[in-house]
């Protein structure tokens, strides 16, 4: 019984201890390198001897230090690898971004074309134009030939792994006041850093290991490590061939281990401080005094948006007074999101105009108009903490650090996020993420806030709290907002004025009573349902009594 109880729940005992397995794997991985080292140093090694008769580093040292020896080949390969890796990554990234969202058949064919042709055939084909340009037999010519395949490889890599979320983050950063350099520094580079490093390493490794282009285009005048390796093999010089192979393989393997060591570990994040005791209402009023009113007057007239022959928004006309929230109710696919994206400058229009006070929204950048678009997904900059996210827009405006810190502290307290201020995006809940995204939007002091069903992914309880918080803060900060939703109850909770969109046609209402009385909104039917429920409950109470 005791023996059975002691072994219950345990898995089968492994046939070998983990230490033995680890040592065995290390031996298997390192054995080829050890063999190459012995081959490069040994003389008089014949079967069945397990080790060479004598180890001599003299030939190894002399060949490595020759003018046209191993060191020269190593430097040539390093130069080619770095140049091709960096250039092809930059070109591939630019090409992928240029064709973003347009993966046509011709684009895919051109991107994959270099992989469909044999490197020997491709090298022979490129040799003639490169020779005509005077590049055959030069390092630049070999780099140009390698760049054709490497650029196609990186372009395919970036296009296949492109995330639409990155595009939305770039639009958000621009809306928060970030210029081109700021968007690259805070959004593009942090979000694509891993992809860029991997693509650059793959392209550099391709150049490092390439033999076909180096041999055909180089014509023996560019002795890379691979060319040197095959030359020593043809000469039957085992020592030099082993040394060339070792020099070719060890740096690449060392780089892979170094990358795994430095970039593979978990990132440590400082813990948040303990909660600060402060009443939410007091903090809201304090933040209101700091920020003041920021809303503008929005006037939209006969706005038409079409995709090809299909009209998505048909002559939409409405206005939103400063400090008011217009709610646009409508089913999915009716054109609500397209309308918001047009006001944010992300969608082209066919006709009509939209003005925010004196600015033409259709002809200025979001960071100039200070129009902020909040997506359905609460987008935070993942490499930044909650506190850094909230401080992004004031930093872009160049405000003094002391004022930024004070405003952010007040906003964190108002949103109940003080104890979470040092956490990253993945360390907070959906409701906390929504609050952080909205707080960052308020600190951006937008003249117009556009919200695309921002609470649709939350549970009912959290969604209700966020609706109340949104309505309170919008009124406190006097924000001008356009809020789209498909939920009539949410519309009544957050809106001041109301409109409904159906099949691209927008209808505005003179009052909340007109909006609630329209059968198309679904509100009268829901009111009738609850009246019938109350009536049934009343009848049951009378019967029981």
N, C-alpha and C positions, 0 to 999 in steps of 0.2 A: 504493500500500500504506500509506504513512504517513498519507495523508489519510483512508483508510478506518479506520485504527487510531485516529486522533485523534477521529473522530466516532462511533466505536462506543459504544453505550450511552447516547448523548444523545437526548433527546426532540426533537420538532420545535420549531424556533424560533418563539416567539410573534410574531404579526403586528405587535404594538405593544409597546414597552418597558413594564415595570410602572409606571414613573413616569408615563407618558402615561395609562395606564389609571386610576391613582389620581387624577390631576388631573381627568380626565374625570368620574369618579364624584363627586368633591367638587363639581365645577361643577353636575352634575345635581341633587345634594342641596341645594346652597345657592342655586341659581337662583330657586326660588320665593320664598325669603325676601328675596332681593335685589329681586325684582319688587315684592313687597308694600311694601318700604321705599321704593322709588322712587314707587310709587303714593300712599303716605301723605304724601310730601313734595313731589311734583311738581305743577306747574300748567301748563296749556297743552300737554298731551301729546296729540298726535294722530298718526294713521298718515300717513306711514310713518316718522316719527321714532323712533329707537331709544332716546332719552332725553328726559325732559321739557325744556321750554324754560327752566324756572326751578324751583329748589328753595327752598322756603320752610317753615321749621319753626315759624313763628308760629302758624298755625291748629292745628297739632299740639300746641304747647305750651299754648295757651289751652284747647283741649278736654280735654286731659289733666288740667288743674288746676281745671276747673270743679267745683262742688260735687256735681253729679249727673253728672259726666263719667266719663272712662275710669278714673281712679284709684279712684273709688267702686265701679265695676263690678268692677274687679280685686280689691278687698278682699272684695266679696260672694262672688265666685267662689272665692277662696282659702278663705274661711271655710266655704263649703259643701263644697268638695272635701276639706278636712282633716277636717271633722266627719263627713261621710258615709264617707270612707275608713276612718277609725279605728273608727267605730261599726259599720259593716257587717262589717269584718274580725273584730272581737271577737264579734259576734253569729253570723256565719257559722262561725267556729271553734268556738264553743260548741255550735251546732246540729249540726255535723258530728260532734263528739265525742259528743254525746248519742245520735245515731243510729248510732254506730260499730258495725259488725258487723251492723246490721239495715237493710240497704238495701231496704226493702219497696217495693212498687209505689206505695202511697199517698204515701210519703215522696218518692219520685222525682217523682211527679206534682205534688205541692205545690212542690217545689224548682224544677221547670222551668216551672210555670204562668206566672210573670211574663214569660217569654220567648215564650210562645205568644200573648200579647195585644199588640196594637199599642200603643206608648207613648202615642199620642194617646187611644186608647180607655181605656187604663189611667189616664191622667191625668184624663180627664173623669170616670171612675168614682170616682176618689179625691177629686175636687174637692168633691163634696157632703158626705161625712163630715168632711172637713177644714174645710169652711166652717161646718158645724154646730159644730165644736169651736173655731171662731174662729181657725183657722190659715191659711185661704185668704188669699193676698195677703201672706204673711209669709215670712221666711227659714226659720223653723222648719217651716212647712207644706211648702215646696219640699223641704227636707231630708228630711222624713218621707216624701214621695212618692218621692224618689230612693232612699231607704233600702230601700223594698220590693224594687226590682229589684236594687240593689247587694248586699243581704243574701242574696238568692237566688243571685246570681252567686258570691259568696264561699263560700256553703255547698256549692254544687255543686262548686266548685273544690277545697275541702278534702276533701269526701267522695270524689271521684274520685281524688285523689292521696294518700289516706291510706295509710300504711304500717303493716302489722301489727307490724313490727319496733319501731315507736315505742311501741306498747302494752306489748311485752315489756320494753323499756328502762325504762319507767315503773315496772313491777312490780319490776324489778331494783333500781332506785334506792330504792324504798320498802323493799325487803328489806335493803338496805345501810344503812338507818337514816335515809334522807332523808324529811323531812316534806313537806307540800304545797308550801310555798314553795321548798324545796330541789329538789324534783322539777321544778317549773316552771323554776327558775333553771338547773339543770345538765342537764336532759334535754329538757323540752318546748320551751323557748325556743331553745337551740342547735340542736335537731333540726328545728324548724319555722320558724326565723328567715327562711330564704329564702322559704318558702311564704307566711309572714305579710307580708313586705315586698312580694312580687309581688302578692298579693291586695289589700293596702292601696293600692298604686299603681294597680292596675286599677280599683278602686272609686272612688278619688279622680279618676282620669282620666275615668271615666264621668260623674261629677258635674260635672267641669270642662267637658266637651263637651256636656252635656245642654241641649236647647232645649225639648223637648216639655213636661216637667214644670214647668220654670221659666216658660214662657209660659202654660200652662193653669192651674196651681195658683197661680202668682205673680200672674197677672192683670195684668201690666204694672207691678206694684208692687215687684217684685224684679228690678231691671235687671242680670242677670248679663252676662258678656261675650258669650255667645251671643245673648241677647236684644238687647243693644246692637248687635251685628253685623248682625242681620237688620233692626233698625230703621233703621240707616244705609243698608242696601241699599235699603229701601223709599223712603228719602228721596233716593236716587240721589246720596248724598254719598260719592264714591269715596275721597277722602282719609281720612275717618273710618272707612269700611268697611275699607280696607286696614290702617289702624292697629289697629282692633279685631281683625282677623284675625291680624295679626302678634303682638299681645299675647296672643291665645288660643293660638297655636301654639308660639311660641318658648319659653315656660317649660316646656311639656311635653317638647319636644325636648331642651332643655338638661338637664332632669332625667334623661331616658333616657341621654344621653351621660355624665352624672356618675355614674349608677348603674353603667354599664358600666366606667367608669374606676376607681371605688373598690372595686367588689365583684367585678369580673370577673377580676382578676389572680390569679396563683397565690399561695398562702399559703406563706411561708417558715418552715421549721421548723429550729431549731438542731440541729446534728449531735450524735450521741451521743459520749460520751467513749470513750476506749480501754478495752478489757476490764480489769477488776480481777482480778488473780491471787489466787484463793481457792479452796480445796477445797470442793466442794459439801457433803460430809458435815459438815464443820466448821460451815458456814453453817446447815445444817438444825438442828443441835444448838443453835446460838446463838439462832436464831429461836424454837426450842422454849422456851428459858429465858425469852425475852421475853414470849411469849404465854401460856404455860401451857395448862391443859386448859379447853376451852370447851363440850364436848359435854353434852347432856342425855339423859334417858331418854324414848324415844318409845313410847307405848302407844296402839294403834289397835284399836277394838272394833266389830265388826259395821257397818262403814262401807258405806253404800249410796249410789250416785250414779247418777242416771238422767237421760236426755234425752227428755222426753216419755214415751212408752210403752216406750222401750228402756232396759233396765238395763245400764249400762256397767261398774260395779263392784258386785259382789254380796256384801255382808256380809264385807268384808275384815277379818281379825283378825290382828294380829301385834304384836311388840314389838322394839325395838332398844335394847340396853343402851348406856350412855355409852361413847364412844370406839370403837364398833363400826360396821361397814359392812354393811348388809343389801343384797344384790343381788336384784333381782326380774327373773327371766328370762321372756321372752314374745315372741311374734310381734307384728308391727305390727298395731295395731287391737284389741289384746286388753284395753286399758284401763289400761296402765302409766302413760302420760303423764297421763291424767285423774286417776289416784290421786295423782300428785305435785302436780299443780296444785291439787287439793283441799286437800292438806296445806299448800300455799303460800298458801292463801286466795284463789285465783283462780277456783275452781269451787264452786258451791253443792252441798250434799249433801241427801239426803232423810232419812237417819236414821243413827244411830251416833254415835260420838264419837272424838276424837283428842286426846291430852294429851301435852304435852312438860313433864315434871316436874309442876309445879303449874298450868301454863297450859293452857287450853282452846284448841287451835289453831283451832277453827272459829268462835271468837267474838272473836279479837283480831287486830289488824293485824300484818303481817309484821315491821314495824320494832319492834314491841313484843315479839313472840315471838322475834325474831332467828332466823327461819327464812329460809334463802337458797336460792333456786331457780335452778339453772344450766340454761339451755336447750341444745338440740342445737347451736345456733349460738353460738360464743363472743362474747357481746355486750360490746363495750367502748364507752365514751362517746367518740364519734368526734372531738369537739373537744378532748379531753384526751390528753396524752401517756401512755405506759405508766406512768410514775412518778406522774402525777396520778390515773390510774385506781386504782392501788394505794392511794393516800392518801385516796380518796374516803370510805370508811367511817370511818376514824379522824377525819377532819375533821368528819363529821356528828355524831360523838360528842363533839366539842369537846376532843379531846386536845391537849396542848401541841405546838406546831409542832416543837420539838426532838425530842420523842419520836416524832412521826410520821415525821420525816426519818430517824431512826435505824432504826425498824422497817421502813420501806420499803426502805432501803439493804440491810438484812440479807435481806429477802425477794427483792429483785432478784438478789442474789448467789446465794441458794439456788436460784433458778429459772434461773440463767444468763442473765439479761436485763439485766445492768448496762450493757452497751454499747448497749442499745436503749432505755434509759429515757426519752430525749427524743423518741422516734418516736411518730407517731400510728398509729391503727388500720390505716390503709391502707398503712403502710410496713413492716409486719412480716408474717411468714409465718403460715400457719394454726396450726402447732405453737406458735409464739411467742405467738400470740393466745390459744390455749388455756391456756398456762402463765400468761399475764398474768391471764386471767379467774379461774383457780383461785387464784393468789396473792392477788388482790383479795378473793376469797371467804374465804380464810384470815385475812387481816388484818381482815375484818369480825367475826371471832370469833363465828361463828354457833353457836347451840346445836344447830341441825339443818341439815345440808347436803343438798339434794335435787338429784340429777343425772340429766338426761334424755338418755341416750345421748350424752354429751358428746364422744366421740372417733370417732363414726361416720363423719364426713366426712374423716378423715385417712387418709393412705396407711398401709400396713401397718407400715412401719418406725417412722414417727413415732407411730403409734397404740400400738405396743408400748412405746416409751419413755414415753409419757404414762401408760399404765396402771401401769407400774412406779413412776413418780414420784408418781402419785396414791396408790397403796397405801402408799408410804413416808411421804409427808407426812401422810396421815390417821392413821397409827399414831404418828408422831412428835408430832403436835399433839393426838392423842386426840379427833378429830372424830367426832361421830355423823352417819352419812350413810345415805341411801337412794339406791341406784344402780340405774337400770333399763337393761336391755340386751337385745338379741336374740341375742347371741353368747355361747355357753356357755364358750368359752375365756376371754373377757374376764371373765365372771362368776367363774371360778375364780381369776383373777389378782388381782382387786381386792376380793373379798368375804371377810367373816368368817362371816356367816350367810347363808342362801339361801332363796329362795322362787321359785315359778313361777306365772305368771298365764296362764289360758286362758279366753277368752270371759267375762272379768270376774270369774272365780273364782280366788282366791288360795290357794295351798297352800304351807305352810312346811315346812322340813326340819329334823330334829333335829341333823343333822351334815352335814359336807361329803361323807362317804362315802354317806349316803342320797341326797344330791343327785346325786352322780356316778353312782349305781347306777340311778337312775330312767330308764327308756328314753325317757320323754317329753322329757327334756332334750337328747337326741341324743348325750350323752357316751358311753354304752356302744357305740353304733353306730360312733362315730369311733374308739374304742379298738380295737374289733374290726377295723376297716379297717386301722389301723396295724400291728396284730399280723399280719394277713395279708400286708401289704407286707414286713415284716421276715422273715416266713417264706419268702416268694418270693425275697427277696434272699439268705437263707441257703442255699436250695436251689441257686441259681445259683453261689454261692461253692463249694459242695461239688462241683458238676459241673465247674467250671473246675479245681479242685484235683485 
